[in-house]
Structure formats: structure tokens, C-alpha cells
Amino acid sequence: MVLHWFRRDLRLEDNHALSSACQYSKERGSHVQCIFIFDSNILSELENPRDRRVAFIHAELQRIQFELAQQGAQLWVVYGDPIVWHTRWSEDPSVEALYANRDYEPYAGLRDTSVAQLYAEKGKPCKWVKDHVLMEPHEVLKEDRTPYLVFTPYARKWKSLLPPEGLAAFPDAKGPWSPPSPAYTFPSLEDLGFQACSLAIPSREIPMDVLAHYKETRDFPGEAGTSRLSVHLRFGTRSIRSLARSAYPTHETYVNELIWRDFYQMILKHFPQCPDKAIKPAYDHIRWENNTEHFASWCQGETGYPLVDAGMRELNETGFMHNRVRMVVASFLTKHLLLDWRLGAAYFAAKLLDFDLASNVGGWQWASGSGCDAAPYFRIFNPSSQMERFDKAAVYVKKWVPEYGTSTYPVPIVDHKMARERALFRYKEGLSFASLM
Ligand SMILES: Cc1cc2nc3c(=O)[nH]c(=O)nc-3n(C[C@H](O)[C@H](O)[C@H](O)COP(=O)(O)OP(=O)(O)OC[C@H]3O[C@@H](n4cnc5c(N)ncnc54)[C@H](O)[C@@H]3O)c2cc1C
């Protein structure tokens, strides 16, 4: 029996590791068994019993289970520590090998190294392959083999290296499958300690008119101008290759966003400390404010700045926020409120359905000025001008802030001019302090 371990690749079609496991099993006269582990180390950190990510994964696993059942197979879904489960499976004489797609997060790297060791001790192969990204962190490097810190040359090199066959689909998984085992029953959300919640799952398809007009519409949160595919790319319910095939090379602006995704995966892999530390170390010398009331107002969408409030309320209600608005609320937190970007990143991590450590940290460090190719610290978004530019008719704002324009809407919690000057002063102070060290 050959195990395929689902992680960020919740689909049977165009799945590199699963397709390879099927091929390997066919050649050896063996069978494939699909597995998924609800990792207790991760789940125990989630505070909300109605966590949307858990509900999303659970629903997608049910879909896979249904698709496998139609082919006479079964998905083993278990709960616990992956090391404990893999110790058991690696010792099972009927298990011959393990296949999985690579995951570039620091926790996953350590976990997978330990798992590989378990199978190696039993003389069983573990095969890890590329699936989650189009170009892996080690594939696009500078001539001296160091990582790019600036996006434009990275993207240029990325485009020069991506071979046309790099977007080809892997054959859909059709077995041969192991027969179902009564030893494994599909857990309910309640068995996992969670509860059902309302989930608005976007389509897995990108409408062709969105792709065609993406360049002009993507910055306007009141329009349906972006693909809304982030959750599917995060959990692999849509193959990144199939999406890139629809866009590459004609829809360059859209392809560039997919390259940003690879770029941040690359940065996280090469700078595994970046979820906690500024990529540009000098930025860790900024004196942040410690105003819990301001933080609470930001979280609740009650800052008195309509675009910021609309974004935060959209996030709280749906688990999604438009990219332009993510940039505005992140800039507002770090510059106007002068609160540590890590607070904002943690709040997004708890709320976003598409939460992805690499893109989230990348986005937050970009906004705070401390990241790779970040906005210079002195370029401070004016949230009112951003609304004037990107939501002039207040279509987006009115959707999420119904009391906008009435007397019940809060007054601004900080004055823009004062906040801007304070941010400039504190950033300058922190950076000059760092330069003396
Ligand atoms: C502060 C901040 C935090 C963010 N946190 C996350 C996160 O946790 N998870 C996440 O997937 N994205 C994150 N982003 C990036 C971006 O906002 C979302 O990917 C995008 O809004 C998702 O909407 P969409 O699918 O309609 O995007 P589209 O505009 O249709 O883009 C297509 C795909 O490209 C990728 N993409 C687009 N923009 C970016 C970007 N700037 N960086 C990396 N990938 C990008 C996404 O996978 C997206 O689905 C963050 C951005 C900021 C500024």
C-alpha cells in the first residue's frame, strides 16, 4: 500500500504527488491509500470553535471522500499528532511508501523532516514533490544562489525560467485504490471539537471577463474585479497550474499576482524567522504604541475611517478582504495607529479564510515598510484619499458600514495629519537608532 498524504492539495485532479503515487503503485502492482491528518498541534491553537478554515477543510474532505467512494475507495481522516500517526503507519508492514506535496512553512519543514526519518528508518521511500507553487523557493535565485529581495528582478527571472511544460497537468488520480477499511470512520466537526459555521465559498472558476478586465478593475473593492480564488489556492482545491494556464502569458497582471505568491513562499523559506522578526532588522527598533483601545476599534471596524472600517467588517463577517483594502487597513494599523504589524498579522491569521503564513507576513511586512520590496516608510496611505480613488461612490463602504454618513458613524479615532507626522518621526527615530548600533 502506498500512502498519499493530503495537506495543501485537497483535490484528486492534477495533483502531482497523488498522480505520482498512482503511477508508482501501478508499476509495483500495489494500491494507493489517501490520508488526511487533522493536526492536533495546529487545531489546539485555534480559539474559535466555529473556525471557518476547519469547516472549509472538513467540507472539502467530505467531497474527496465522496469522489473516492464513487471509485470504490476511502479517505482515511484522522485526528492527532502527525508524528504519532506516521510512526504507526511507517511500522505497518503493508505500507510501502509515502507520497506528499511539499509545504514550505517552517513548522511543516520540521514536521516533514521527522516524518521522512520515520520512513527512512524502516527502509521505506518518502517522495515529496512540487505542487503548491509554480516555481519553488530554490528554483528562482540570483546568480550567486542567494534569494531575491526585490520583486521585479525576481519576476523577470521567474518568467525566464518557467518552462512551458511547467504548467502541464498531471494525470487525474484513478487508483489503483486500496479497499475501504472499517477501522477508519470519518470524524464530524464536533468530534474534532469544532462546530458548523456559515461559509460563503467562492467558485473555483475564474470568470473570463474578470481575467480580461483584471488590470483595470482589480483595485476597486466595490466591483467583482478579482478572482476570489485565494482560499482555493491556499488549500489546493484548485490547481495552481490549471489557473496559470488560463492566464499565462496573455494576462500578465494576473500572472504577476501569482508570482507574488511564489515570491512570498520563497521569502518565508529563506527567512523562516520573518513571521516574528522584521526582514530589515532596523525596523525592529521602532517604538510602537501600546493603545489597546485603538487596536479594539481597528479590529471591530470602528475607527471612523470608512474604508478601513468596511474592510475590517468584511473580514469579520466573511473571512475575506479585498487586496487594496488589506493594504489600506494594514497601513492604517502600522502608521496611523503606530501599532506593531505583528498584532495585525495575528488578527488576520485568526480571521482570514485564505490565511497563508507566507502571503500574510509578506503583506504585513510590506505595509509596515520592514519587508522585501516594501513600501518606503514615508509613503503613508491617506485612507480618505484611498477611498476617494478606489471607492468614490462608496459602493463598498456602504455595503459593510450601513451607518456611514449618519450621526451614528464614529468620529475618527486619530487625526490623519497628527498620525502621519508621528509615524514619520517614530520610524525615522527607530531607523537612526538602529544605524548607530
Ligand atoms: C496585509 C496583507 C495580508 C495578506 N494576507 C494574505 C493571506 O493570508 N493569504 C493570501 O492568500 N493572500 C494574502 N494577501 C494577498 C492578497 O490580498 C490576497 O491574495 C487577495 O486579496 C486574494 O483575493 P483574490 O483571490 O481575489 O486575488 P486576485 O487578485 O484574484 O489574485 C489571484 C491570486 O494571486 C495571489 N495573490 C494576489 N495578490 C497577492 C499578494 N499581494 N501576495 C501574495 N499573493 C497574492 C492569491 O493567491 C490570489 O488568489 C495579503 C495581502 C496583504 C496586503
The ligand as an SDF file (V2000), in Angstrom:
LIG
                    3D

 53 58  0  0  0  0  0  0  0  0999 V2000
   -1.6540   42.7180    4.8220 C   0  0  0  0  0  0  0  0  0  0  0  0
   -1.9440   41.6490    3.7840 C   0  0  0  0  0  0  0  0  0  0  0  0
   -2.1880   40.3370    4.1990 C   0  0  0  0  0  0  0  0  0  0  0  0
   -2.4410   39.3340    3.2360 C   0  0  0  0  0  0  0  0  0  0  0  0
   -2.6850   38.0540    3.6740 N   0  0  0  0  0  0  0  0  0  0  0  0
   -2.8950   37.0560    2.7510 C   0  0  0  0  0  0  0  0  0  0  0  0
   -3.1340   35.7130    3.1740 C   0  0  0  0  0  0  0  0  0  0  0  0
   -3.0800   35.3750    4.3690 O   0  0  0  0  0  0  0  0  0  0  0  0
   -3.3970   34.7870    2.2110 N   0  0  0  0  0  0  0  0  0  0  0  0
   -3.4210   35.1050    0.8790 C   0  0  0  0  0  0  0  0  0  0  0  0
   -3.6830   34.2110    0.0440 O   0  0  0  0  0  0  0  0  0  0  0  0
   -3.1650   36.3590    0.4680 N   0  0  0  0  0  0  0  0  0  0  0  0
   -2.9180   37.3450    1.3530 C   0  0  0  0  0  0  0  0  0  0  0  0
   -2.6980   38.6440    0.9140 N   0  0  0  0  0  0  0  0  0  0  0  0
   -2.6030   38.8910   -0.5440 C   0  0  0  0  0  0  0  0  0  0  0  0
   -3.9140   39.3050   -1.2410 C   0  0  0  0  0  0  0  0  0  0  0  0
   -4.5420   40.3170   -0.5370 O   0  0  0  0  0  0  0  0  0  0  0  0
   -4.8920   38.1420   -1.4330 C   0  0  0  0  0  0  0  0  0  0  0  0
   -4.2240   37.0350   -2.0020 O   0  0  0  0  0  0  0  0  0  0  0  0
   -6.0270   38.5500   -2.3720 C   0  0  0  0  0  0  0  0  0  0  0  0
   -6.7070   39.6650   -1.8670 O   0  0  0  0  0  0  0  0  0  0  0  0
   -6.9900   37.3920   -2.5520 C   0  0  0  0  0  0  0  0  0  0  0  0
   -8.0620   37.7870   -3.3710 O   0  0  0  0  0  0  0  0  0  0  0  0
   -8.2450   37.1880   -4.8320 P   0  0  0  0  0  0  0  0  0  0  0  0
   -8.1330   35.6960   -4.7900 O   0  0  0  0  0  0  0  0  0  0  0  0
   -9.4840   37.7610   -5.3890 O   0  0  0  0  0  0  0  0  0  0  0  0
   -6.9570   37.7620   -5.5400 O   0  0  0  0  0  0  0  0  0  0  0  0
   -6.6310   38.0310   -7.0800 P   0  0  0  0  0  0  0  0  0  0  0  0
   -6.3890   39.4880   -7.2170 O   0  0  0  0  0  0  0  0  0  0  0  0
   -7.6320   37.4260   -7.9710 O   0  0  0  0  0  0  0  0  0  0  0  0
   -5.2100   37.3210   -7.2550 O   0  0  0  0  0  0  0  0  0  0  0  0
   -5.0820   35.9630   -7.6740 C   0  0  0  0  0  0  0  0  0  0  0  0
   -4.2610   35.1910   -6.6720 C   0  0  0  0  0  0  0  0  0  0  0  0
   -2.9290   35.6940   -6.6260 O   0  0  0  0  0  0  0  0  0  0  0  0
   -2.4280   35.6150   -5.2910 C   0  0  0  0  0  0  0  0  0  0  0  0
   -2.1470   36.9800   -4.8290 N   0  0  0  0  0  0  0  0  0  0  0  0
   -2.7500   38.1220   -5.2050 C   0  0  0  0  0  0  0  0  0  0  0  0
   -2.1820   39.1860   -4.5930 N   0  0  0  0  0  0  0  0  0  0  0  0
   -1.2100   38.6920   -3.8250 C   0  0  0  0  0  0  0  0  0  0  0  0
   -0.2650   39.2820   -2.9520 C   0  0  0  0  0  0  0  0  0  0  0  0
   -0.1900   40.6070   -2.7580 N   0  0  0  0  0  0  0  0  0  0  0  0
    0.5820   38.4720   -2.2960 N   0  0  0  0  0  0  0  0  0  0  0  0
    0.5540   37.1330   -2.4850 C   0  0  0  0  0  0  0  0  0  0  0  0
   -0.3120   36.5100   -3.3000 N   0  0  0  0  0  0  0  0  0  0  0  0
   -1.1790   37.2850   -3.9560 C   0  0  0  0  0  0  0  0  0  0  0  0
   -3.5140   34.9960   -4.4460 C   0  0  0  0  0  0  0  0  0  0  0  0
   -3.2640   33.6090   -4.3440 O   0  0  0  0  0  0  0  0  0  0  0  0
   -4.7740   35.2970   -5.2550 C   0  0  0  0  0  0  0  0  0  0  0  0
   -5.8180   34.3830   -5.0150 O   0  0  0  0  0  0  0  0  0  0  0  0
   -2.4410   39.6510    1.8520 C   0  0  0  0  0  0  0  0  0  0  0  0
   -2.2010   40.9720    1.4610 C   0  0  0  0  0  0  0  0  0  0  0  0
   -1.9520   41.9620    2.4180 C   0  0  0  0  0  0  0  0  0  0  0  0
   -1.6980   43.3830    1.9720 C   0  0  0  0  0  0  0  0  0  0  0  0
  1  2  1  0
  2  3  1  0
  2 52  2  0
  3  4  2  0
  4  5  1  0
  4 50  1  0
  5  6  2  0
  6  7  1  0
  6 13  1  0
  7  8  2  0
  7  9  1  0
  9 10  1  0
 10 11  2  0
 10 12  1  0
 12 13  2  0
 13 14  1  0
 14 15  1  0
 14 50  1  0
 15 16  1  0
 16 17  1  0
 16 18  1  0
 18 19  1  0
 18 20  1  0
 20 21  1  0
 20 22  1  0
 22 23  1  0
 23 24  1  0
 24 25  2  0
 24 26  1  0
 24 27  1  0
 27 28  1  0
 28 29  2  0
 28 30  1  0
 28 31  1  0
 31 32  1  0
 32 33  1  0
 33 34  1  0
 33 48  1  0
 34 35  1  0
 35 36  1  0
 35 46  1  0
 36 37  1  0
 36 45  1  0
 37 38  2  0
 38 39  1  0
 39 40  1  0
 39 45  2  0
 40 41  1  0
 40 42  2  0
 42 43  1  0
 43 44  2  0
 44 45  1  0
 46 47  1  0
 46 48  1  0
 48 49  1  0
 50 51  2  0
 51 52  1  0
 52 53  1  0
M  END
$$$$
